């Protein structure tokens, strides 16, 4: 008998351009006689939108309908009232939970959009039971994991006790309250930079070598976009499979990112392998990475803090042991934010990470009807606000054929180095860095419809960092012949409290943690973000809160340090051109 097994379940993740906007291209199959119209907003519809204003509407729209937003092909008309696309652009499917008007009005969506959509892009009704699956981007495995706490739908059922009834002290009626989705990804092996930035902020990528070309963007692009248009006279030798770097128009790299060209659907128009991480202005520079389709150099991925964190989509697939795709149970959680996370390593082990708390805005799934209880709610093509199971949606099925599993080696503790206040400590037994973002869910009054009563948004609160490490005390001066007794230095740093008498108050000290897998293959964590316990509010370094020199049965005195610090930077150097 076929069963669902834990070791056959698959978790994949992707970054979102805006909270709740799970990214994938799916054109669907047009619903015969269904609604079609055009986006009516001079500024377009931003990624993360839950409402679409439209005009030129024709045929009937229903609550529960599925609609495709965006033109599939440039210059092709799908009906007489559809606008021709001037460029190839992103398209996606969402479900209608409410709408106003007939020929013109507003459509309320089941979840936010993943992409920007320009004025006059197509809005068209597609079949609810069939899907033309095209390009999935929720395909990254975060690391080598063994367990996941899924952010399952958690309703609040509130019993009410009314006076003057014959309920015999039992509650009279029950009402639905708020909904929540809270998950976690327990300790997993870090094999690349994929999971590192989400608790912290942004990642920029700079290749070690690029071609001496002069290519410009022809028109601005937005975070989340998959298509770029280049100035025709400058395209040069760019071709499918080449890697490119996009930088600011002034040549600076504050938004530098690397992407691979996977398709050329139009003249000088390219589709990228992953959604863009940043907005890029018109005439921003594009450089072909040296080696083109086979990059020859290394890439420096720098992770620095941002005020607002990027959100995540999680896709979870359960496939039975008979490998029966028709029995797949697929759930997708959207708008996730890493509230707290931990990086850790200890002697004899590997660099590990955990997402200790990840709340989500909402979820969707692929289960069309409830089967055994009540009425069958599923109705192909719409017709009812409750058509289909709550939160049922069309989506690409993401399985092993879509996933690129990690093949790189882990980062071993034995390949690490640890420096405090300028001194390297060799006898470190364990290190753990905790990141807390104090995320709060907000449930605002808003015109949401249907059964959606989950959080309206998440707000990051005060950020805090801490480090715990166990150090077996190093040798004394007498045995090393040096002028510094590093065995006593920890004791002195506790007494100093990070105040070195230079008039700058509590400046703290620097910390550097590095893991090396090989030549040009490292992860380096620096505290503060320039490794110097410098002056100024933003450059405060680390402070030791406690470091007891306890006498135990251990052969060497060891100290358990509790360290507080204000900010940090992570830099990854490897041969992987890009990350989500």
Protein Blocks (a to p, Z undefined) as FASTA:
>chain_A
ZZddfklpccdddddfbghiacdddebjadehiacdddddfkopaehiabdcdehiecjd
dehiacdedjfbghiafbfkbccdfbdcdddddddfbdedjkbccdddfbdcfbdcdehi
acddddfkbccdfbdcblccfbdcfbdcddbddddddddddehiaklopafbdcdddddd
dddddddddfbfklmmmmnmpcddddfbdcddddddediadehiabdcddfklnmmaceh
iacddddfkopaklgccdddfbdfbghiacdfbdcfbdcdehiacdddehijmcfbdcdd
dddddfbdcddddddddddfkopaklpccdddehiacfbacddddehiacddddfbacdf
bdcdfbfbgolnojdfbdghijifkgojehiacdddddfklpccdfbdcddfklgccdee
hiacfkbfbdcddddehiacdddddddehjbfbdfbdcdddddddddddddddddfklno
pabdfklmmmmmmmnnopahnonajnbjaddddddfbghiacdddddfkopacehjklcc
cddfbdcdbddfbfbdcdddddddfbdcdddddfbfbdZZ
